[in-house]
Amino acid sequence: MPTPARIPSFTSRRSPLLITAFLFLLLSSLAAGLVGCSAAGKVEPYKIGGLFAVTGFNSPLGTPEKETALMLEDQINKAGGINGRPIKLIIYDTESDETKAVNLAKKLIEQDQVLAIVGPSSTGESLALVDTVEKAQVPLLSCAASAQIVQPVRKWVFKTPQSDSLAVGEIYDYLKAKSLTKVALLTSSGGFGTTGKKALETAAAQAGVSIVASESFGDKDTDMTVQLTKIKGSDAQALIVWGTNPGPAIIAKNMKQLGMSLPVFQSHGIANRKFIELAGDAANGVIFPAGKLLVASSLPDSDPQKSVLTKYAADFQAKYNKNADTFGGHAYDAIMLLKKAIEKAGGDRAKIRDAIENTQGFVGIGGTFNFSAADHNGLGKGSFTMVKIVNGEWTKEQ
Amino acid sequence: MPLEQLVQYLVSGLTLGSVYAIVALGFTIIFSVTGIINFAQGEFVMLGGMLSYWLLRGVGLPLLYACLLTVLVVSMVGVALERLAIRPARRAPIVSLIIITIGASILIRGVAGQLWGKDAVALPAFSGEAPVDVLGARIAPQSLWVLGIGAAAMVGLHVLLSYTMLGKALRACAINRRAASIVGIDPQAMSLFSFALSAGLGAAGGIVVSPLAMMSCDSGAMLGVKGFAAAAIGGFGSQLGAVGGGLLLGVLEALGAGYLSSSYKDAIALVVLFIVLFVRAHGASGERA
C-alpha cells in the first residue's frame, strides 16, 4: 500500500521542475536563434577558427590568447574588416585536452567551415591535430612553442612562438660574451625541461660551453637544496635552470638560502609575474631570455618592434585592465599574419596558405617573421632579448 | 665541504621527511580507528596551504589567525567527508570506502582549483628568510618551523592518545571496536573524531611547509603518495612507525639525490617501499596491515 501512494507525490513534485527545465531549454534555443539571425549581416564575414585552452592546466596560456583574439576581432571589424568584409572568430575551449582539440578542429573545419585555425595553446594539442589539418588542407597557426610542430615542415602547419633553440642560443651568446664556459644544468623532468635540456646539450659543443654537472627536478618537487648543494661542489661558473613554475621559484629561494653566488640563467618559462611573486627577493639577479614584450618600454626607438609592442600592451591593458603577456602575443601574431594573408589571398584556403608561407618582414610581438617553404616559424636570432630581474622588475640586460 | 654537504642533505631530508611523517600520521590515525586508507589525506595538506594563503591575502586576516582558522576549517572538511561520504556507505566493504576517499580527493582538488585557480601560492616565511648556519650547512628558518611543528604534532598526539580519556577511547576503538562499544564508547563518534584529527593535522603540515614548498591545487596527490609510502614503511597502525617511516623516506631521498643522481630520487622511495613490503609485509613496526 505505501508504495503506490508514494509514486504520484514523487512525480507531482518533479513535474514543475521538468516544466521549468523545458521552458528554459526552449527559451535558450530561441535566444540562440535570434543571435544567429542578427549576426548574419549583409556581407558574408571571413570565418576564422580559434582553439585555445581556456580551462584546464594550460589555462594561463589559453586565457590571454582568447582575450587577445577577441580584442583583435573587435579592432579589425571596427576598422572596416578585411577588404571591406568583417571577420568572424569562432573560438572553442580545448580544456587542455588533446582529444577534445582534435574533435573541435574537425568541427571548425566541417561544420563551421573556417578559412584557417589559430591555436591550439600547447605543443601536445598542436601535434595531435597536425594530421587532421593536413588531410583537410586547412592552414593552422599554432601558438605552441616546440620546434617539433614545424620540424619537419608540414605543408599546412605554421607556428608563431619562438623555438627553444633560439632561447638557448641567446643564453650561450651571453655566456660567451662574459667568458663563462663551464655550466651546470638543472632541468625539470617534465616535457618543457626535457626538450630544453636536449637543446642545451646539442648546442653546447658548438658554443664552446662545457656542461660540468647536470641535475634534474620533478615538476612537483618541493625542495631542490640537494641538487644545488651538489652543483655548489662542482666547478661550474654559471647555472642554467629550465622549467616552469613553481620549480624555478623554489630553486631561486633555495639558492639564496644556501648562499650561492653563482650567476643564474633561467628559461623563457619564467617570463611571467608569477615567478617574481613566488620567489620574492630571491628573484633578483636572475637572467633569462624573453620575448621583447616584457621590456617593451625600455627598447631603443630604433627597434622596429617597439611601436607594435607598446600598442598591443596599451590596448590589452585598456581593454582587460591587466598586463599583456607573451602568450597573448603568440595569438596576436597568428591573427595578424592571417589578416595579412587574407588581404592578399581572399577567402581561399590554399591561397591563404601560400600567402603565409611567402610572408616577409612581418613585424609582430614575437619578432620579425620571414617565412619560407623550409621555415614555417619564420623567426631568427634577435627575437629573444636577455632580461634581468632587478628589484622585482624586468630590465633589459646589456 | 663533504661534511657540510652531508649536513645539508640531512637537513633537507629531515625537513621533507617531517612533512611525509605528518601525512603518514594522518593515514595511520584514520586507518587504526576505521580500517580505511584515506587517500584524500594529501588533499588536506594542500587545503592547509591554499586556504591559509587565501585567508591571509584574499581576506586579509593576520597570519596567526589565518593559520588557526585554516586548521579549524580543514578539520570540518574532514568531518564533512566522514559524515557525507563515509558514514552513508559504512556497510559497504572497506575497498569501496577506500575508493570513496579517492573520489573525495578528486572532488577536493577540483573545487580548490575552481576557487583559487591553478597557480602555485606560497605563504610568507614565518620568521624571515635569513638562513641559519649549522656546521657549515645553511638552513632556512622555515625548515626549523617545519621540524618544530612536526615534533610538536608528534608529542601532542602521543599525549592525547596516552593520557586523555578521548585518546584512550580512540585507542580502545583501534584495538577492538566491538569491545569498545560494549564499554560505552561510541565507535561512530570516534570515527568522526579520527577524520577531524587527521584533517587538522594535515592542514597544519600544509601551512607550515607552504613557504618552502609552495602549494597548488594539485600538490596533494604527490604528498599523499609519499605519505602513504611512509606509513607503509612504518607499518599502518603505528604512530611511531609512521614518523620513523616519514623521516627515513625523506633522508633517503635526499642522500640518494645527493650521492647518486637526482633523476633517481623518486625511484629510491619506491624501491625502499618494495623492500620493506617484501621483507615484512606489515611494515617495519606495525601490528597489522
Interface residues (C-beta under 8 A of the other chain):
Chain A: F57 S59 P60 S189 E215 S216 F217 G218 K220 D221 T222 D223 T225 V226 Q227 T229 K230 G233 N245 P246 A249 I250 K253 K256 Q257 L258 G259 K274 L278 G280 D281 A282
Chain B: M1 Q5 Q8 Y9 V11 S12 G13 T15 L16 V19 K118 D119 A120 V121 A122 E129 P131 R138 I139 A140 V209 L212 A213 M214 S216 D218 S219 M222 A254 A257 G258 S261 S262 S263 K265 D266
